[in-house]
Amino acid sequence: MVQTVSADRVTLYQLEEKFGLQAIESDAAFPEWRQDLPELTLSEQQRLDRVREAFNNLARRSVLENTVKLAVIAPLLDLATFFLPPFYVSIEDEVEVVAQAGEFTVRGRMDVLVLAELVAIG
């Protein structure tokens, strides 16, 4: 029988068990995310370290999504200047995300979406 759960009712532990997820701290993971980036200042690195600590504190618990948005998502969006033009943040857009492992399916939605305004040339 296929088991479907809503993403807001599943814990990180359950996803690790069902999908074999593992935390990876290696610089080799997603190298394209690390190319041509400016050096972080000491204060930026310290802020990222605090966000990581907050995430690690919350990650293995079943917490309210608004707590995660406040403690993790908002500081990262601010640090990346995604609240400033040409970007804008959209909350609770109707974008469905589905992941399946065998007979276990997780359904969720996009809670925070960052978009960039396109400028027409010509």
Phi and psi in radians as a Rosetta constraint file:
Dihedral C 1 N 2 CA 2 C 2 CIRCULARHARMONIC -1.354 0.35
Dihedral N 2 CA 2 C 2 N 3 CIRCULARHARMONIC 2.317 0.35
Dihedral C 2 N 3 CA 3 C 3 CIRCULARHARMONIC -1.917 0.35
Dihedral N 3 CA 3 C 3 N 4 CIRCULARHARMONIC 2.093 0.35
Dihedral C 3 N 4 CA 4 C 4 CIRCULARHARMONIC -2.010 0.35
Dihedral N 4 CA 4 C 4 N 5 CIRCULARHARMONIC 2.285 0.35
Dihedral C 4 N 5 CA 5 C 5 CIRCULARHARMONIC -2.214 0.35
Dihedral N 5 CA 5 C 5 N 6 CIRCULARHARMONIC 2.666 0.35
Dihedral C 5 N 6 CA 6 C 6 CIRCULARHARMONIC -1.415 0.35
Dihedral N 6 CA 6 C 6 N 7 CIRCULARHARMONIC 2.484 0.35
Dihedral C 6 N 7 CA 7 C 7 CIRCULARHARMONIC -1.051 0.35
Dihedral N 7 CA 7 C 7 N 8 CIRCULARHARMONIC -0.461 0.35
Dihedral C 7 N 8 CA 8 C 8 CIRCULARHARMONIC -1.416 0.35
Dihedral N 8 CA 8 C 8 N 9 CIRCULARHARMONIC -0.007 0.35
Dihedral C 8 N 9 CA 9 C 9 CIRCULARHARMONIC -2.045 0.35
Dihedral N 9 CA 9 C 9 N 10 CIRCULARHARMONIC 0.230 0.35
Dihedral C 9 N 10 CA 10 C 10 CIRCULARHARMONIC -2.081 0.35
Dihedral N 10 CA 10 C 10 N 11 CIRCULARHARMONIC 2.516 0.35
Dihedral C 10 N 11 CA 11 C 11 CIRCULARHARMONIC -1.733 0.35
Dihedral N 11 CA 11 C 11 N 12 CIRCULARHARMONIC 2.857 0.35
Dihedral C 11 N 12 CA 12 C 12 CIRCULARHARMONIC -1.039 0.35
Dihedral N 12 CA 12 C 12 N 13 CIRCULARHARMONIC -0.679 0.35
Dihedral C 12 N 13 CA 13 C 13 CIRCULARHARMONIC -1.027 0.35
Dihedral N 13 CA 13 C 13 N 14 CIRCULARHARMONIC -0.775 0.35
Dihedral C 13 N 14 CA 14 C 14 CIRCULARHARMONIC -1.090 0.35
Dihedral N 14 CA 14 C 14 N 15 CIRCULARHARMONIC -0.706 0.35
Dihedral C 14 N 15 CA 15 C 15 CIRCULARHARMONIC -1.170 0.35
Dihedral N 15 CA 15 C 15 N 16 CIRCULARHARMONIC -0.669 0.35
Dihedral C 15 N 16 CA 16 C 16 CIRCULARHARMONIC -1.064 0.35
Dihedral N 16 CA 16 C 16 N 17 CIRCULARHARMONIC -0.756 0.35
Dihedral C 16 N 17 CA 17 C 17 CIRCULARHARMONIC -1.202 0.35
Dihedral N 17 CA 17 C 17 N 18 CIRCULARHARMONIC -0.807 0.35
Dihedral C 17 N 18 CA 18 C 18 CIRCULARHARMONIC -1.349 0.35
Dihedral N 18 CA 18 C 18 N 19 CIRCULARHARMONIC -0.671 0.35
Dihedral C 18 N 19 CA 19 C 19 CIRCULARHARMONIC -1.866 0.35
Dihedral N 19 CA 19 C 19 N 20 CIRCULARHARMONIC -0.053 0.35
Dihedral C 19 N 20 CA 20 C 20 CIRCULARHARMONIC 1.205 0.35
Dihedral N 20 CA 20 C 20 N 21 CIRCULARHARMONIC 0.492 0.35
Dihedral C 20 N 21 CA 21 C 21 CIRCULARHARMONIC -1.147 0.35
Dihedral N 21 CA 21 C 21 N 22 CIRCULARHARMONIC 2.524 0.35
Dihedral C 21 N 22 CA 22 C 22 CIRCULARHARMONIC -2.443 0.35
Dihedral N 22 CA 22 C 22 N 23 CIRCULARHARMONIC 2.449 0.35
Dihedral C 22 N 23 CA 23 C 23 CIRCULARHARMONIC -1.294 0.35
Dihedral N 23 CA 23 C 23 N 24 CIRCULARHARMONIC 2.344 0.35
Dihedral C 23 N 24 CA 24 C 24 CIRCULARHARMONIC -2.171 0.35
Dihedral N 24 CA 24 C 24 N 25 CIRCULARHARMONIC 2.154 0.35
Dihedral C 24 N 25 CA 25 C 25 CIRCULARHARMONIC -1.777 0.35
Dihedral N 25 CA 25 C 25 N 26 CIRCULARHARMONIC 0.054 0.35
Dihedral C 25 N 26 CA 26 C 26 CIRCULARHARMONIC -1.233 0.35
Dihedral N 26 CA 26 C 26 N 27 CIRCULARHARMONIC 2.457 0.35
Dihedral C 26 N 27 CA 27 C 27 CIRCULARHARMONIC -1.195 0.35
Dihedral N 27 CA 27 C 27 N 28 CIRCULARHARMONIC -0.256 0.35
Dihedral C 27 N 28 CA 28 C 28 CIRCULARHARMONIC -1.335 0.35
Dihedral N 28 CA 28 C 28 N 29 CIRCULARHARMONIC -0.298 0.35
Dihedral C 28 N 29 CA 29 C 29 CIRCULARHARMONIC -1.321 0.35
Dihedral N 29 CA 29 C 29 N 30 CIRCULARHARMONIC 2.281 0.35
Dihedral C 29 N 30 CA 30 C 30 CIRCULARHARMONIC 0.882 0.35
Dihedral N 30 CA 30 C 30 N 31 CIRCULARHARMONIC 1.052 0.35
Dihedral C 30 N 31 CA 31 C 31 CIRCULARHARMONIC -1.063 0.35
Dihedral N 31 CA 31 C 31 N 32 CIRCULARHARMONIC -0.482 0.35
Dihedral C 31 N 32 CA 32 C 32 CIRCULARHARMONIC -1.137 0.35
Dihedral N 32 CA 32 C 32 N 33 CIRCULARHARMONIC -0.356 0.35
Dihedral C 32 N 33 CA 33 C 33 CIRCULARHARMONIC -1.373 0.35
Dihedral N 33 CA 33 C 33 N 34 CIRCULARHARMONIC -0.171 0.35
Dihedral C 33 N 34 CA 34 C 34 CIRCULARHARMONIC -1.985 0.35
Dihedral N 34 CA 34 C 34 N 35 CIRCULARHARMONIC 0.012 0.35
Dihedral C 34 N 35 CA 35 C 35 CIRCULARHARMONIC -1.491 0.35
Dihedral N 35 CA 35 C 35 N 36 CIRCULARHARMONIC 2.459 0.35
Dihedral C 35 N 36 CA 36 C 36 CIRCULARHARMONIC 0.937 0.35
Dihedral N 36 CA 36 C 36 N 37 CIRCULARHARMONIC 0.751 0.35
Dihedral C 36 N 37 CA 37 C 37 CIRCULARHARMONIC -1.819 0.35
Dihedral N 37 CA 37 C 37 N 38 CIRCULARHARMONIC 2.533 0.35
Dihedral C 37 N 38 CA 38 C 38 CIRCULARHARMONIC -1.225 0.35
Dihedral N 38 CA 38 C 38 N 39 CIRCULARHARMONIC 2.699 0.35
Dihedral C 38 N 39 CA 39 C 39 CIRCULARHARMONIC -1.168 0.35
Dihedral N 39 CA 39 C 39 N 40 CIRCULARHARMONIC 2.497 0.35
Dihedral C 39 N 40 CA 40 C 40 CIRCULARHARMONIC -1.414 0.35
Dihedral N 40 CA 40 C 40 N 41 CIRCULARHARMONIC 2.503 0.35
Dihedral C 40 N 41 CA 41 C 41 CIRCULARHARMONIC -1.321 0.35
Dihedral N 41 CA 41 C 41 N 42 CIRCULARHARMONIC 2.901 0.35
Dihedral C 41 N 42 CA 42 C 42 CIRCULARHARMONIC -1.042 0.35
Dihedral N 42 CA 42 C 42 N 43 CIRCULARHARMONIC -0.752 0.35
Dihedral C 42 N 43 CA 43 C 43 CIRCULARHARMONIC -1.164 0.35
Dihedral N 43 CA 43 C 43 N 44 CIRCULARHARMONIC -0.645 0.35
Dihedral C 43 N 44 CA 44 C 44 CIRCULARHARMONIC -1.125 0.35
Dihedral N 44 CA 44 C 44 N 45 CIRCULARHARMONIC -0.747 0.35
Dihedral C 44 N 45 CA 45 C 45 CIRCULARHARMONIC -1.131 0.35
Dihedral N 45 CA 45 C 45 N 46 CIRCULARHARMONIC -0.704 0.35
Dihedral C 45 N 46 CA 46 C 46 CIRCULARHARMONIC -1.120 0.35
Dihedral N 46 CA 46 C 46 N 47 CIRCULARHARMONIC -0.684 0.35
Dihedral C 46 N 47 CA 47 C 47 CIRCULARHARMONIC -1.141 0.35
Dihedral N 47 CA 47 C 47 N 48 CIRCULARHARMONIC -0.754 0.35
Dihedral C 47 N 48 CA 48 C 48 CIRCULARHARMONIC -1.083 0.35
Dihedral N 48 CA 48 C 48 N 49 CIRCULARHARMONIC -0.670 0.35
Dihedral C 48 N 49 CA 49 C 49 CIRCULARHARMONIC -1.087 0.35
Dihedral N 49 CA 49 C 49 N 50 CIRCULARHARMONIC -0.715 0.35
Dihedral C 49 N 50 CA 50 C 50 CIRCULARHARMONIC -1.139 0.35
Dihedral N 50 CA 50 C 50 N 51 CIRCULARHARMONIC -0.693 0.35
Dihedral C 50 N 51 CA 51 C 51 CIRCULARHARMONIC -1.120 0.35
Dihedral N 51 CA 51 C 51 N 52 CIRCULARHARMONIC -0.734 0.35
Dihedral C 51 N 52 CA 52 C 52 CIRCULARHARMONIC -1.065 0.35
Dihedral N 52 CA 52 C 52 N 53 CIRCULARHARMONIC -0.754 0.35
Dihedral C 52 N 53 CA 53 C 53 CIRCULARHARMONIC -1.094 0.35
Dihedral N 53 CA 53 C 53 N 54 CIRCULARHARMONIC -0.729 0.35
Dihedral C 53 N 54 CA 54 C 54 CIRCULARHARMONIC -1.097 0.35
Dihedral N 54 CA 54 C 54 N 55 CIRCULARHARMONIC -0.767 0.35
Dihedral C 54 N 55 CA 55 C 55 CIRCULARHARMONIC -1.069 0.35
Dihedral N 55 CA 55 C 55 N 56 CIRCULARHARMONIC -0.835 0.35
Dihedral C 55 N 56 CA 56 C 56 CIRCULARHARMONIC -1.082 0.35
Dihedral N 56 CA 56 C 56 N 57 CIRCULARHARMONIC -0.582 0.35
Dihedral C 56 N 57 CA 57 C 57 CIRCULARHARMONIC -1.181 0.35
Dihedral N 57 CA 57 C 57 N 58 CIRCULARHARMONIC -0.632 0.35
Dihedral C 57 N 58 CA 58 C 58 CIRCULARHARMONIC -1.600 0.35
Dihedral N 58 CA 58 C 58 N 59 CIRCULARHARMONIC -0.457 0.35
Dihedral C 58 N 59 CA 59 C 59 CIRCULARHARMONIC -1.043 0.35
Dihedral N 59 CA 59 C 59 N 60 CIRCULARHARMONIC -0.678 0.35
Dihedral C 59 N 60 CA 60 C 60 CIRCULARHARMONIC -1.592 0.35
Dihedral N 60 CA 60 C 60 N 61 CIRCULARHARMONIC 0.078 0.35
Dihedral C 60 N 61 CA 61 C 61 CIRCULARHARMONIC -1.861 0.35
Dihedral N 61 CA 61 C 61 N 62 CIRCULARHARMONIC 2.783 0.35
Dihedral C 61 N 62 CA 62 C 62 CIRCULARHARMONIC -1.537 0.35
Dihedral N 62 CA 62 C 62 N 63 CIRCULARHARMONIC 1.754 0.35
Dihedral C 62 N 63 CA 63 C 63 CIRCULARHARMONIC -2.011 0.35
Dihedral N 63 CA 63 C 63 N 64 CIRCULARHARMONIC 2.830 0.35
Dihedral C 63 N 64 CA 64 C 64 CIRCULARHARMONIC -1.226 0.35
Dihedral N 64 CA 64 C 64 N 65 CIRCULARHARMONIC 2.444 0.35
Dihedral C 64 N 65 CA 65 C 65 CIRCULARHARMONIC -1.077 0.35
Dihedral N 65 CA 65 C 65 N 66 CIRCULARHARMONIC -0.540 0.35
Dihedral C 65 N 66 CA 66 C 66 CIRCULARHARMONIC -1.145 0.35
Dihedral N 66 CA 66 C 66 N 67 CIRCULARHARMONIC -0.542 0.35
Dihedral C 66 N 67 CA 67 C 67 CIRCULARHARMONIC -1.130 0.35
Dihedral N 67 CA 67 C 67 N 68 CIRCULARHARMONIC -0.758 0.35
Dihedral C 67 N 68 CA 68 C 68 CIRCULARHARMONIC -1.139 0.35
Dihedral N 68 CA 68 C 68 N 69 CIRCULARHARMONIC -0.717 0.35
Dihedral C 68 N 69 CA 69 C 69 CIRCULARHARMONIC -1.057 0.35
Dihedral N 69 CA 69 C 69 N 70 CIRCULARHARMONIC -0.738 0.35
Dihedral C 69 N 70 CA 70 C 70 CIRCULARHARMONIC -1.233 0.35
Dihedral N 70 CA 70 C 70 N 71 CIRCULARHARMONIC -0.759 0.35
Dihedral C 70 N 71 CA 71 C 71 CIRCULARHARMONIC -1.462 0.35
Dihedral N 71 CA 71 C 71 N 72 CIRCULARHARMONIC -0.473 0.35
Dihedral C 71 N 72 CA 72 C 72 CIRCULARHARMONIC -2.124 0.35
Dihedral N 72 CA 72 C 72 N 73 CIRCULARHARMONIC -1.002 0.35
Dihedral C 72 N 73 CA 73 C 73 CIRCULARHARMONIC -1.145 0.35
Dihedral N 73 CA 73 C 73 N 74 CIRCULARHARMONIC -0.887 0.35
Dihedral C 73 N 74 CA 74 C 74 CIRCULARHARMONIC -1.050 0.35
Dihedral N 74 CA 74 C 74 N 75 CIRCULARHARMONIC -0.796 0.35
Dihedral C 74 N 75 CA 75 C 75 CIRCULARHARMONIC -1.080 0.35
Dihedral N 75 CA 75 C 75 N 76 CIRCULARHARMONIC -0.647 0.35
Dihedral C 75 N 76 CA 76 C 76 CIRCULARHARMONIC -1.197 0.35
Dihedral N 76 CA 76 C 76 N 77 CIRCULARHARMONIC -0.727 0.35
Dihedral C 76 N 77 CA 77 C 77 CIRCULARHARMONIC -1.086 0.35
Dihedral N 77 CA 77 C 77 N 78 CIRCULARHARMONIC -0.711 0.35
Dihedral C 77 N 78 CA 78 C 78 CIRCULARHARMONIC -1.151 0.35
Dihedral N 78 CA 78 C 78 N 79 CIRCULARHARMONIC -0.813 0.35
Dihedral C 78 N 79 CA 79 C 79 CIRCULARHARMONIC -1.053 0.35
Dihedral N 79 CA 79 C 79 N 80 CIRCULARHARMONIC -0.625 0.35
Dihedral C 79 N 80 CA 80 C 80 CIRCULARHARMONIC -1.455 0.35
Dihedral N 80 CA 80 C 80 N 81 CIRCULARHARMONIC 0.039 0.35
Dihedral C 80 N 81 CA 81 C 81 CIRCULARHARMONIC 1.022 0.35
Dihedral N 81 CA 81 C 81 N 82 CIRCULARHARMONIC 0.570 0.35
Dihedral C 81 N 82 CA 82 C 82 CIRCULARHARMONIC -1.373 0.35
Dihedral N 82 CA 82 C 82 N 83 CIRCULARHARMONIC -0.060 0.35
Dihedral C 82 N 83 CA 83 C 83 CIRCULARHARMONIC -1.583 0.35
Dihedral N 83 CA 83 C 83 N 84 CIRCULARHARMONIC -0.018 0.35
Dihedral C 83 N 84 CA 84 C 84 CIRCULARHARMONIC -1.932 0.35
Dihedral N 84 CA 84 C 84 N 85 CIRCULARHARMONIC 2.686 0.35
Dihedral C 84 N 85 CA 85 C 85 CIRCULARHARMONIC -1.002 0.35
Dihedral N 85 CA 85 C 85 N 86 CIRCULARHARMONIC 2.555 0.35
Dihedral C 85 N 86 CA 86 C 86 CIRCULARHARMONIC -1.565 0.35
Dihedral N 86 CA 86 C 86 N 87 CIRCULARHARMONIC 0.218 0.35
Dihedral C 86 N 87 CA 87 C 87 CIRCULARHARMONIC -1.626 0.35
Dihedral N 87 CA 87 C 87 N 88 CIRCULARHARMONIC 2.754 0.35
Dihedral C 87 N 88 CA 88 C 88 CIRCULARHARMONIC -2.587 0.35
Dihedral N 88 CA 88 C 88 N 89 CIRCULARHARMONIC 2.615 0.35
Dihedral C 88 N 89 CA 89 C 89 CIRCULARHARMONIC -1.808 0.35
Dihedral N 89 CA 89 C 89 N 90 CIRCULARHARMONIC 2.292 0.35
Dihedral C 89 N 90 CA 90 C 90 CIRCULARHARMONIC -2.012 0.35
Dihedral N 90 CA 90 C 90 N 91 CIRCULARHARMONIC 2.330 0.35
Dihedral C 90 N 91 CA 91 C 91 CIRCULARHARMONIC -1.919 0.35
Dihedral N 91 CA 91 C 91 N 92 CIRCULARHARMONIC 2.419 0.35
Dihedral C 91 N 92 CA 92 C 92 CIRCULARHARMONIC 1.068 0.35
Dihedral N 92 CA 92 C 92 N 93 CIRCULARHARMONIC 0.628 0.35
Dihedral C 92 N 93 CA 93 C 93 CIRCULARHARMONIC -1.185 0.35
Dihedral N 93 CA 93 C 93 N 94 CIRCULARHARMONIC 2.633 0.35
Dihedral C 93 N 94 CA 94 C 94 CIRCULARHARMONIC -1.441 0.35
Dihedral N 94 CA 94 C 94 N 95 CIRCULARHARMONIC 1.436 0.35
Dihedral C 94 N 95 CA 95 C 95 CIRCULARHARMONIC -2.223 0.35
Dihedral N 95 CA 95 C 95 N 96 CIRCULARHARMONIC 2.035 0.35
Dihedral C 95 N 96 CA 96 C 96 CIRCULARHARMONIC -1.614 0.35
Dihedral N 96 CA 96 C 96 N 97 CIRCULARHARMONIC 2.392 0.35
Dihedral C 96 N 97 CA 97 C 97 CIRCULARHARMONIC -2.093 0.35
Dihedral N 97 CA 97 C 97 N 98 CIRCULARHARMONIC 2.266 0.35
Dihedral C 97 N 98 CA 98 C 98 CIRCULARHARMONIC -2.229 0.35
Dihedral N 98 CA 98 C 98 N 99 CIRCULARHARMONIC 2.321 0.35
Dihedral C 98 N 99 CA 99 C 99 CIRCULARHARMONIC -2.239 0.35
Dihedral N 99 CA 99 C 99 N 100 CIRCULARHARMONIC 2.440 0.35
Dihedral C 99 N 100 CA 100 C 100 CIRCULARHARMONIC -2.345 0.35
Dihedral N 100 CA 100 C 100 N 101 CIRCULARHARMONIC 2.416 0.35
Dihedral C 100 N 101 CA 101 C 101 CIRCULARHARMONIC -2.352 0.35
Dihedral N 101 CA 101 C 101 N 102 CIRCULARHARMONIC 1.810 0.35
Dihedral C 101 N 102 CA 102 C 102 CIRCULARHARMONIC 1.097 0.35
Dihedral N 102 CA 102 C 102 N 103 CIRCULARHARMONIC -2.122 0.35
Dihedral C 102 N 103 CA 103 C 103 CIRCULARHARMONIC -1.725 0.35
Dihedral N 103 CA 103 C 103 N 104 CIRCULARHARMONIC 0.220 0.35
Dihedral C 103 N 104 CA 104 C 104 CIRCULARHARMONIC -1.892 0.35
Dihedral N 104 CA 104 C 104 N 105 CIRCULARHARMONIC 2.129 0.35
Dihedral C 104 N 105 CA 105 C 105 CIRCULARHARMONIC -2.152 0.35
Dihedral N 105 CA 105 C 105 N 106 CIRCULARHARMONIC 2.355 0.35
Dihedral C 105 N 106 CA 106 C 106 CIRCULARHARMONIC -1.992 0.35
Dihedral N 106 CA 106 C 106 N 107 CIRCULARHARMONIC 2.244 0.35
Dihedral C 106 N 107 CA 107 C 107 CIRCULARHARMONIC -2.016 0.35
Dihedral N 107 CA 107 C 107 N 108 CIRCULARHARMONIC 2.385 0.35
Dihedral C 107 N 108 CA 108 C 108 CIRCULARHARMONIC -2.601 0.35
Dihedral N 108 CA 108 C 108 N 109 CIRCULARHARMONIC -3.047 0.35
Dihedral C 108 N 109 CA 109 C 109 CIRCULARHARMONIC -2.394 0.35
Dihedral N 109 CA 109 C 109 N 110 CIRCULARHARMONIC 2.848 0.35
Dihedral C 109 N 110 CA 110 C 110 CIRCULARHARMONIC -1.404 0.35
Dihedral N 110 CA 110 C 110 N 111 CIRCULARHARMONIC 1.988 0.35
Dihedral C 110 N 111 CA 111 C 111 CIRCULARHARMONIC -1.453 0.35
Dihedral N 111 CA 111 C 111 N 112 CIRCULARHARMONIC -0.665 0.35
Dihedral C 111 N 112 CA 112 C 112 CIRCULARHARMONIC -2.316 0.35
Dihedral N 112 CA 112 C 112 N 113 CIRCULARHARMONIC 2.228 0.35
Dihedral C 112 N 113 CA 113 C 113 CIRCULARHARMONIC -2.259 0.35
Dihedral N 113 CA 113 C 113 N 114 CIRCULARHARMONIC 2.220 0.35
Dihedral C 113 N 114 CA 114 C 114 CIRCULARHARMONIC -1.804 0.35
Dihedral N 114 CA 114 C 114 N 115 CIRCULARHARMONIC 2.195 0.35
Dihedral C 114 N 115 CA 115 C 115 CIRCULARHARMONIC -2.106 0.35
Dihedral N 115 CA 115 C 115 N 116 CIRCULARHARMONIC 2.673 0.35
Dihedral C 115 N 116 CA 116 C 116 CIRCULARHARMONIC -1.987 0.35
Dihedral N 116 CA 116 C 116 N 117 CIRCULARHARMONIC 2.322 0.35
Dihedral C 116 N 117 CA 117 C 117 CIRCULARHARMONIC -1.234 0.35
Dihedral N 117 CA 117 C 117 N 118 CIRCULARHARMONIC 2.306 0.35
Dihedral C 117 N 118 CA 118 C 118 CIRCULARHARMONIC -1.583 0.35
Dihedral N 118 CA 118 C 118 N 119 CIRCULARHARMONIC 2.406 0.35
Dihedral C 118 N 119 CA 119 C 119 CIRCULARHARMONIC -1.834 0.35
Dihedral N 119 CA 119 C 119 N 120 CIRCULARHARMONIC 2.132 0.35
Dihedral C 119 N 120 CA 120 C 120 CIRCULARHARMONIC -1.280 0.35
Dihedral N 120 CA 120 C 120 N 121 CIRCULARHARMONIC 2.318 0.35
Dihedral C 120 N 121 CA 121 C 121 CIRCULARHARMONIC -1.948 0.35
Dihedral N 121 CA 121 C 121 N 122 CIRCULARHARMONIC 2.289 0.35
